[in-house]
Amino acid sequence: MPELVDAPCPYLDAQWLAETNGQKVTRTGVDERFDPPACGFWGYGDLPQATVLIRHMPDEEQARAVVDWAAPIDSTEPATLPGGWDGGRAGGPEGAVFAVQRGPVAVVAWSDQAQSLKAQLIAQEVINNLGL
């Protein structure tokens, strides 16, 4: 998981995230070990209400491995987005994940909400904002 330090997310607006995930954002953080950095958004709890990770891997197989790490194929439902993005999704009382890859790029969004739709909307916004 990303190690987040306080800073604004450069590609995902905190107000948009609050409206989409259904909770006020009280702070944001980034992990600059990744390019682009991973982002986290907190509400009033100790853990982030949403976290986003984008990985540019050397090849498609390694991007699939990122997706399988976040949303293991044997325990999630299939996920797709327009433009050839494929992966997995899951939701439940502990939160949701939406993880997809296209070519060597993987995008993973976690939400503390039960509905995987919220994680999907976050992933779609990241893909659109970064022009992936």
N, C-alpha and C positions, 0 to 999 in steps of 0.2 A: 504494500500500500504506500501511497505517497507520504512524504514527511513535509507537512505544510507549515510555512511561516507566514505571519500576517502581511498581506499585500493584496491589492485588487487583482482580479482575474483579467488578463488582457484580452480575452476573446468571448467572455460571457458576462452579460450585465447582471449585477446583483438584484436589481429591481425586477428584471424579467424572470430571473430564477425564483424570486419570492412569489411572484404571481403564478408561475407555472407549478411550483412545488407546494404552494399553499401555506407557506410559513414566512414570517418576517426574517430577513437576513440580518444578523447582528454583527457579523464580521466575515471576512474572506481571507483565504490564504493560498499560497502557491508553493509548488515544489519545483525549483528551477533546475533540478537535475535532469528534467525532461525538457525537450524542445519540440513543440511548445510546452510551457510548464503545465503540470497538473494543477487543478484548482479545487478548492474546498470551500463550502459555504455553510456557516453555522447559523442556527436559530438560537433558542435559549438553552438547548441541551449541551452536554459536554462533547458529544460527537458531532461531526458534520452532518447537516441534513442532506447534503448532496456533495458528491465528489466526481470529478471528471479526469480521465486519463487518456491522452492521445499518444500513440507510439508509432514512430516511423521505423520499421524493422528492415533488416537487410533483404528479406524476401517474404513472399506470401505465406509460406509455411510457418515462419516465426510469428507473423501477424495473427495467424489462426491460433497459435499456441497462447498468445496473449488473451484472445477471446475465450479459449477453452479454460484458461486459468480463472478468468473472472466469471464466466458463465458456462460451467462444465456441460458438455453436450449430453452426458448421461443423466443430468438432473435439471435441465432447463428446456423450455420450449424454443422452437426455431424463431429467429428474428430476421426480418429483411427490411431494407429501406430502398427507395428508388435509386437507380444508378449503380446497382450491383453490390450493395452492402449486404452481407450475410453474417449471421452469428446466432446468439442465444439471448433469451430473456427469462426472467423469473420474478415473481413478486410474492409477498406474504407478510405476516405480522412483523417480521424482522427487517423488512425493507425490500427494495427491488433493485435489479440490475438489468441493464440493456447493454450488450456488447456486440459490436459488429466490426467486420474488416472488409476491406476492398484492396486487392493487391497487397502491398507491403505495409498498409496503414491500418491500425486498429484504434477504435474509439470505444471507450467504456464509460458508462455513466451509472453511478449508484445513487439511490434516493432512499431516505428513511421512510418514505411513504410505501404503503402496501402495493399500490398499483404500478405495474411495470410501464404503463403508459406514460407516467411522469418521467421516468428514466429515459424512455424513448424520445419524448419531446426534448429533453435536455440534450441527448446525443444528436438529434436532428439539428438543433440550433447551433451546436458546436460545429458540425460538419458544414452547415451553411455559412456560418460566420468566418470559418477558416478557408472556405473555398475548396474543401477536400473532395 
